[in-house]
């Protein structure tokens, strides 16, 4: 089951050469480490 949420998030990213990589995001006052990316759009 899916639920649509309209909560804000904050994202910490790393800028290196031609890449922007997300490192962490904060949602509902909890910090989540991004360990793997499944899809990248150029």
PQR file of N, CA, C, O and H, with PARSE charges and radii, in Angstrom:
ATOM      1  N   UNK A   1       0.841  -1.181   0.000 -0.4000 1.5000
ATOM      2  CA  UNK A   1       0.000   0.000   0.000 -0.0000 2.0000
ATOM      3  C   UNK A   1       0.885   1.243   0.000  0.5500 1.7000
ATOM      4  O   UNK A   1       1.905   1.281   0.687 -0.5500 1.4000
ATOM      5  N   UNK A   2       0.499   2.250  -0.764 -0.4000 1.5000
ATOM      6  CA  UNK A   2       1.229   3.508  -0.837 -0.0000 2.0000
ATOM      7  C   UNK A   2       0.388   4.611  -0.223  0.5500 1.7000
ATOM      8  O   UNK A   2      -0.842   4.591  -0.275 -0.5500 1.4000
ATOM      9  H   UNK A   2      -0.330   2.219  -1.322  0.4000 1.0000
ATOM     10  N   UNK A   3       1.084   5.567   0.356 -0.4000 1.5000
ATOM     11  CA  UNK A   3       0.418   6.720   0.945 -0.0000 2.0000
ATOM     12  C   UNK A   3       1.119   7.977   0.459  0.5500 1.7000
ATOM     13  O   UNK A   3       2.346   8.053   0.507 -0.5500 1.4000
ATOM     14  H   UNK A   3       2.083   5.583   0.397  0.4000 1.0000
ATOM     15  N   UNK A   4       0.370   8.956  -0.006 -0.4000 1.5000
ATOM     16  CA  UNK A   4       0.935  10.214  -0.468 -0.0000 2.0000
ATOM     17  C   UNK A   4       1.172  11.108   0.743  0.5500 1.7000
ATOM     18  O   UNK A   4       0.268  11.356   1.541 -0.5500 1.4000
ATOM     19  H   UNK A   4      -0.627   8.895  -0.046  0.4000 1.0000
ATOM     20  N   UNK A   5       2.416  11.589   0.862 -0.4000 1.5000
ATOM     21  CA  UNK A   5       2.785  12.490   1.951 -0.0000 2.0000
ATOM     22  C   UNK A   5       3.186  13.833   1.379  0.5500 1.7000
ATOM     23  O   UNK A   5       3.700  13.920   0.264 -0.5500 1.4000
ATOM     24  H   UNK A   5       3.151  11.387   0.214  0.4000 1.0000
ATOM     25  N   UNK A   6       2.953  14.851   2.134 -0.4000 1.5000
ATOM     26  CA  UNK A   6       3.330  16.188   1.703 -0.0000 2.0000
ATOM     27  C   UNK A   6       4.233  16.822   2.758  0.5500 1.7000
ATOM     28  O   UNK A   6       4.085  18.000   3.086 -0.5500 1.4000
ATOM     29  H   UNK A   6       2.535  14.780   3.040  0.4000 1.0000
ATOM     30  N   UNK A   7       5.162  16.041   3.281 -0.4000 1.5000
ATOM     31  CA  UNK A   7       6.077  16.521   4.321 -0.0000 2.0000
ATOM     32  C   UNK A   7       7.345  17.068   3.679  0.5500 1.7000
ATOM     33  O   UNK A   7       7.835  16.502   2.702 -0.5500 1.4000
ATOM     34  H   UNK A   7       5.282  15.084   3.014  0.4000 1.0000
ATOM     35  N   UNK A   8       7.880  18.157   4.212 -0.4000 1.5000
ATOM     36  CA  UNK A   8       9.148  18.670   3.689 -0.0000 2.0000
ATOM     37  C   UNK A   8      10.313  17.770   4.116  0.5500 1.7000
ATOM     38  O   UNK A   8      10.262  17.122   5.162 -0.5500 1.4000
ATOM     39  H   UNK A   8       7.482  18.617   5.006  0.4000 1.0000
ATOM     40  N   UNK A   9      11.352  17.742   3.296 -0.4000 1.5000
ATOM     41  CA  UNK A   9      12.587  17.052   3.640 -0.0000 2.0000
ATOM     42  C   UNK A   9      13.756  17.994   3.388  0.5500 1.7000
ATOM     43  O   UNK A   9      13.647  18.938   2.606 -0.5500 1.4000
ATOM     44  H   UNK A   9      11.393  18.268   2.446  0.4000 1.0000
ATOM     45  N   UNK A  10      14.869  17.732   4.054 -0.4000 1.5000
ATOM     46  CA  UNK A  10      16.123  18.440   3.807 -0.0000 2.0000
ATOM     47  C   UNK A  10      17.131  17.413   3.328  0.5500 1.7000
ATOM     48  O   UNK A  10      17.148  16.276   3.798 -0.5500 1.4000
ATOM     49  H   UNK A  10      14.958  16.966   4.690  0.4000 1.0000
ATOM     50  N   UNK A  11      17.985  17.830   2.375 -0.4000 1.5000
ATOM     51  CA  UNK A  11      18.950  16.896   1.794 -0.0000 2.0000
ATOM     52  C   UNK A  11      20.350  17.500   1.848  0.5500 1.7000
ATOM     53  O   UNK A  11      20.554  18.665   1.508 -0.5500 1.4000
ATOM     54  H   UNK A  11      17.972  18.754   1.993  0.4000 1.0000
ATOM     55  N   UNK A  12      21.309  16.681   2.282 -0.4000 1.5000
ATOM     56  CA  UNK A  12      22.715  17.061   2.246 -0.0000 2.0000
ATOM     57  C   UNK A  12      23.346  16.356   1.051  0.5500 1.7000
ATOM     58  O   UNK A  12      23.267  15.134   0.925 -0.5500 1.4000
ATOM     59  H   UNK A  12      21.143  15.735   2.558  0.4000 1.0000
ATOM     60  N   UNK A  13      23.981  17.148   0.166 -0.4000 1.5000
ATOM     61  CA  UNK A  13      24.581  16.573  -1.032 -0.0000 2.0000
ATOM     62  C   UNK A  13      26.055  16.927  -1.111  0.5500 1.7000
ATOM     63  O   UNK A  13      26.527  17.869  -0.475 -0.5500 1.4000
ATOM     64  H   UNK A  13      24.046  18.141   0.269  0.4000 1.0000
ATOM     65  N   UNK A  14      26.764  16.149  -1.906 -0.4000 1.5000
ATOM     66  CA  UNK A  14      28.175  16.391  -2.183 -0.0000 2.0000
ATOM     67  C   UNK A  14      28.317  16.773  -3.652  0.5500 1.7000
ATOM     68  O   UNK A  14      27.791  16.089  -4.530 -0.5500 1.4000
ATOM     69  H   UNK A  14      26.381  15.384  -2.423  0.4000 1.0000
ATOM     70  N   UNK A  15      29.033  17.873  -3.919 -0.4000 1.5000
ATOM     71  CA  UNK A  15      29.302  18.304  -5.282 -0.0000 2.0000
ATOM     72  C   UNK A  15      30.751  17.960  -5.614  0.5500 1.7000
ATOM     73  O   UNK A  15      31.673  18.451  -4.963 -0.5500 1.4000
ATOM     74  H   UNK A  15      29.461  18.428  -3.205  0.4000 1.0000
ATOM     75  N   UNK A  16      30.952  17.119  -6.626 -0.4000 1.5000
ATOM     76  CA  UNK A  16      32.314  16.777  -7.046 -0.0000 2.0000
ATOM     77  C   UNK A  16      32.361  16.647  -8.557  0.5500 1.7000
ATOM     78  O   UNK A  16      31.634  15.848  -9.149 -0.5500 1.4000
ATOM     79  H   UNK A  16      30.203  16.720  -7.155  0.4000 1.0000
ATOM     80  N   UNK A  17      33.217  17.434  -9.168 -0.4000 1.5000
ATOM     81  CA  UNK A  17      33.378  17.476 -10.624 -0.0000 2.0000
ATOM     82  C   UNK A  17      32.028  17.618 -11.311  0.5500 1.7000
ATOM     83  O   UNK A  17      31.398  18.671 -11.212 -0.5500 1.4000
ATOM     84  H   UNK A  17      33.808  18.083  -8.687  0.4000 1.0000
ATOM     85  N   UNK A  18      31.573  16.581 -12.004 -0.4000 1.5000
ATOM     86  CA  UNK A  18      30.309  16.694 -12.734 -0.0000 2.0000
ATOM     87  C   UNK A  18      29.176  15.925 -12.052  0.5500 1.7000
ATOM     88  O   UNK A  18      28.156  15.638 -12.679 -0.5500 1.4000
ATOM     89  H   UNK A  18      32.085  15.726 -12.085  0.4000 1.0000
ATOM     90  N   UNK A  19      29.350  15.591 -10.772 -0.4000 1.5000
ATOM     91  CA  UNK A  19      28.345  14.787 -10.062 -0.0000 2.0000
ATOM     92  C   UNK A  19      27.800  15.524  -8.839  0.5500 1.7000
ATOM     93  O   UNK A  19      28.505  16.286  -8.178 -0.5500 1.4000
ATOM     94  H   UNK A  19      30.178  15.824 -10.263  0.4000 1.0000
ATOM     95  N   UNK A  20      26.544  15.275  -8.570 -0.4000 1.5000
ATOM     96  CA  UNK A  20      25.907  15.719  -7.332 -0.0000 2.0000
ATOM     97  C   UNK A  20      25.378  14.448  -6.659  0.5500 1.7000
ATOM     98  O   UNK A  20      24.490  13.779  -7.186 -0.5500 1.4000
ATOM     99  H   UNK A  20      25.971  14.656  -9.107  0.4000 1.0000
ATOM    100  N   UNK A  21      25.929  14.131  -5.503 -0.4000 1.5000
ATOM    101  CA  UNK A  21      25.560  12.897  -4.825 -0.0000 2.0000
ATOM    102  C   UNK A  21      24.861  13.182  -3.497  0.5500 1.7000
ATOM    103  O   UNK A  21      25.418  13.882  -2.651 -0.5500 1.4000
ATOM    104  H   UNK A  21      26.651  14.674  -5.074  0.4000 1.0000
ATOM    105  N   UNK A  22      23.678  12.666  -3.302 -0.4000 1.5000
ATOM    106  CA  UNK A  22      23.006  12.842  -2.013 -0.0000 2.0000
ATOM    107  C   UNK A  22      23.679  11.973  -0.950  0.5500 1.7000
ATOM    108  O   UNK A  22      24.032  10.824  -1.213 -0.5500 1.4000
ATOM    109  H   UNK A  22      23.225  12.098  -3.989  0.4000 1.0000
ATOM    110  N   UNK A  23      23.852  12.525   0.245 -0.4000 1.5000
ATOM    111  CA  UNK A  23      24.504  11.804   1.336 -0.0000 2.0000
ATOM    112  C   UNK A  23      23.524  11.419   2.439  0.5500 1.7000
ATOM    113  O   UNK A  23      23.512  10.282   2.910 -0.5500 1.4000
ATOM    114  H   UNK A  23      23.564  13.459   0.459  0.4000 1.0000
ATOM    115  N   UNK A  24      22.706  12.386   2.840 -0.4000 1.5000
ATOM    116  CA  UNK A  24      21.725  12.185   3.909 -0.0000 2.0000
ATOM    117  C   UNK A  24      20.464  12.946   3.560  0.5500 1.7000
ATOM    118  O   UNK A  24      20.498  13.909   2.793 -0.5500 1.4000
ATOM    119  H   UNK A  24      22.716  13.309   2.457  0.4000 1.0000
ATOM    120  N   UNK A  25      19.350  12.510   4.126 -0.4000 1.5000
ATOM    121  CA  UNK A  25      18.167  13.353   4.108 -0.0000 2.0000
ATOM    122  C   UNK A  25      17.527  13.320   5.488  0.5500 1.7000
ATOM    123  O   UNK A  25      17.655  12.349   6.234 -0.5500 1.4000
ATOM    124  H   UNK A  25      19.322  11.728   4.748  0.4000 1.0000
ATOM    125  N   UNK A  26      16.841  14.401   5.801 -0.4000 1.5000
ATOM    126  CA  UNK A  26      16.175  14.535   7.094 -0.0000 2.0000
ATOM    127  C   UNK A  26      14.681  14.634   6.842  0.5500 1.7000
ATOM    128  O   UNK A  26      14.218  15.474   6.070 -0.5500 1.4000
ATOM    129  H   UNK A  26      16.737  15.190   5.195  0.4000 1.0000
ATOM    130  N   UNK A  27      13.934  13.756   7.510 -0.4000 1.5000
ATOM    131  CA  UNK A  27      12.487  13.714   7.361 -0.0000 2.0000
ATOM    132  C   UNK A  27      11.880  13.463   8.726  0.5500 1.7000
ATOM    133  O   UNK A  27      12.241  12.513   9.420 -0.5500 1.4000
ATOM    134  H   UNK A  27      14.310  13.074   8.137  0.4000 1.0000
ATOM    135  N   UNK A  28      10.962  14.320   9.096 -0.4000 1.5000
ATOM    136  CA  UNK A  28      10.296  14.242  10.404 -0.0000 2.0000
ATOM    137  C   UNK A  28      11.307  14.169  11.549  0.5500 1.7000
ATOM    138  O   UNK A  28      11.184  13.347  12.457 -0.5500 1.4000
ATOM    139  H   UNK A  28      10.669  15.092   8.532  0.4000 1.0000
ATOM    140  N   UNK A  29      12.307  15.046  11.483 -0.4000 1.5000
ATOM    141  CA  UNK A  29      13.348  15.182  12.508 -0.0000 2.0000
ATOM    142  C   UNK A  29      14.204  13.934  12.704  0.5500 1.7000
ATOM    143  O   UNK A  29      14.813  13.760  13.760 -0.5500 1.4000
ATOM    144  H   UNK A  29      12.408  15.714  10.746  0.4000 1.0000
ATOM    145  N   UNK A  30      14.255  13.075  11.706 -0.4000 1.5000
ATOM    146  CA  UNK A  30      15.131  11.908  11.762 -0.0000 2.0000
ATOM    147  C   UNK A  30      16.049  11.938  10.544  0.5500 1.7000
ATOM    148  O   UNK A  30      15.604  12.208   9.428 -0.5500 1.4000
ATOM    149  H   UNK A  30      13.761  13.217  10.848  0.4000 1.0000
ATOM    150  N   UNK A  31      17.338  11.658  10.766 -0.4000 1.5000
ATOM    151  CA  UNK A  31      18.326  11.694   9.700 -0.0000 2.0000
ATOM    152  C   UNK A  31      18.543  10.291   9.129  0.5500 1.7000
ATOM    153  O   UNK A  31      18.715   9.326   9.874 -0.5500 1.4000
ATOM    154  H   UNK A  31      17.699  11.439  11.672  0.4000 1.0000
ATOM    155  N   UNK A  32      18.532  10.192   7.788 -0.4000 1.5000
ATOM    156  CA  UNK A  32      18.703   8.920   7.094 -0.0000 2.0000
ATOM    157  C   UNK A  32      19.919   9.001   6.180  0.5500 1.7000
ATOM    158  O   UNK A  32      20.023   9.920   5.368 -0.5500 1.4000
ATOM    159  H   UNK A  32      18.393  10.976   7.183  0.4000 1.0000
ATOM    160  N   UNK A  33      20.821   8.067   6.302 -0.4000 1.5000
ATOM    161  CA  UNK A  33      21.992   8.011   5.432 -0.0000 2.0000
ATOM    162  C   UNK A  33      21.613   7.309   4.131  0.5500 1.7000
ATOM    163  O   UNK A  33      20.978   6.255   4.141 -0.5500 1.4000
ATOM    164  H   UNK A  33      20.736   7.320   6.961  0.4000 1.0000
ATOM    165  N   UNK A  34      22.011   7.911   3.012 -0.4000 1.5000
ATOM    166  CA  UNK A  34      21.753   7.309   1.705 -0.0000 2.0000
ATOM    167  C   UNK A  34      22.972   6.467   1.356  0.5500 1.7000
ATOM    168  O   UNK A  34      24.059   6.994   1.119 -0.5500 1.4000
ATOM    169  H   UNK A  34      22.527   8.767   3.003  0.4000 1.0000
ATOM    170  N   UNK A  35      22.782   5.178   1.329 -0.4000 1.5000
ATOM    171  CA  UNK A  35      23.899   4.267   1.106 -0.0000 2.0000
ATOM    172  C   UNK A  35      23.995   3.786  -0.340  0.5500 1.7000
ATOM    173  O   UNK A  35      25.066   3.380  -0.791 -0.5500 1.4000
ATOM    174  H   UNK A  35      21.900   4.749   1.521  0.4000 1.0000
ATOM    175  N   UNK A  36      22.883   3.831  -1.062 -0.4000 1.5000
ATOM    176  CA  UNK A  36      22.874   3.319  -2.431 -0.0000 2.0000
ATOM    177  C   UNK A  36      21.874   4.107  -3.269  0.5500 1.7000
ATOM    178  O   UNK A  36      20.771   4.413  -2.816 -0.5500 1.4000
ATOM    179  H   UNK A  36      22.013   4.161  -0.695  0.4000 1.0000
ATOM    180  N   UNK A  37      22.276   4.431  -4.497 -0.4000 1.5000
ATOM    181  CA  UNK A  37      21.378   5.094  -5.433 -0.0000 2.0000
ATOM    182  C   UNK A  37      20.902   4.074  -6.445  0.5500 1.7000
ATOM    183  O   UNK A  37      21.696   3.303  -6.983 -0.5500 1.4000
ATOM    184  H   UNK A  37      23.172   4.182  -4.865  0.4000 1.0000
ATOM    185  N   UNK A  38      19.613   4.070  -6.702 -0.4000 1.5000
ATOM    186  CA  UNK A  38      19.049   3.129  -7.666 -0.0000 2.0000
ATOM    187  C   UNK A  38      18.913   3.713  -9.062  0.5500 1.7000
ATOM    188  O   UNK A  38      18.924   2.981 -10.051 -0.5500 1.4000
ATOM    189  H   UNK A  38      18.968   4.697  -6.265  0.4000 1.0000
ATOM    190  N   UNK A  39      18.785   5.025  -9.142 -0.4000 1.5000
ATOM    191  CA  UNK A  39      18.545   5.645 -10.435 -0.0000 2.0000
ATOM    192  C   UNK A  39      19.174   7.045 -10.436  0.5500 1.7000
ATOM    193  O   UNK A  39      19.053   7.790  -9.464 -0.5500 1.4000
ATOM    194  H   UNK A  39      18.776   5.620  -8.339  0.4000 1.0000
ATOM    195  N   UNK A  40      19.836   7.384 -11.526 -0.4000 1.5000
ATOM    196  CA  UNK A  40      20.456   8.707 -11.662 -0.0000 2.0000
ATOM    197  C   UNK A  40      19.994   9.299 -12.976  0.5500 1.7000
ATOM    198  O   UNK A  40      20.066   8.642 -14.015 -0.5500 1.4000
ATOM    199  H   UNK A  40      19.935   6.778 -12.315  0.4000 1.0000
ATOM    200  N   UNK A  41      19.520  10.533 -12.942 -0.4000 1.5000
ATOM    201  CA  UNK A  41      19.058  11.241 -14.138 -0.0000 2.0000
ATOM    202  C   UNK A  41      20.076  12.318 -14.496  0.5500 1.7000
ATOM    203  O   UNK A  41      20.469  13.108 -13.636 -0.5500 1.4000
ATOM    204  H   UNK A  41      19.461  11.067 -12.099  0.4000 1.0000
ATOM    205  N   UNK A  42      20.501  12.357 -15.740 -0.4000 1.5000
ATOM    206  CA  UNK A  42      21.460  13.393 -16.168 -0.0000 2.0000
ATOM    207  C   UNK A  42      20.759  14.476 -16.944  0.5500 1.7000
ATOM    208  O   UNK A  42      21.398  15.431 -17.385 -0.5500 1.4000
ATOM    209  H   UNK A  42      20.182  11.716 -16.437  0.4000 1.0000
TER
END
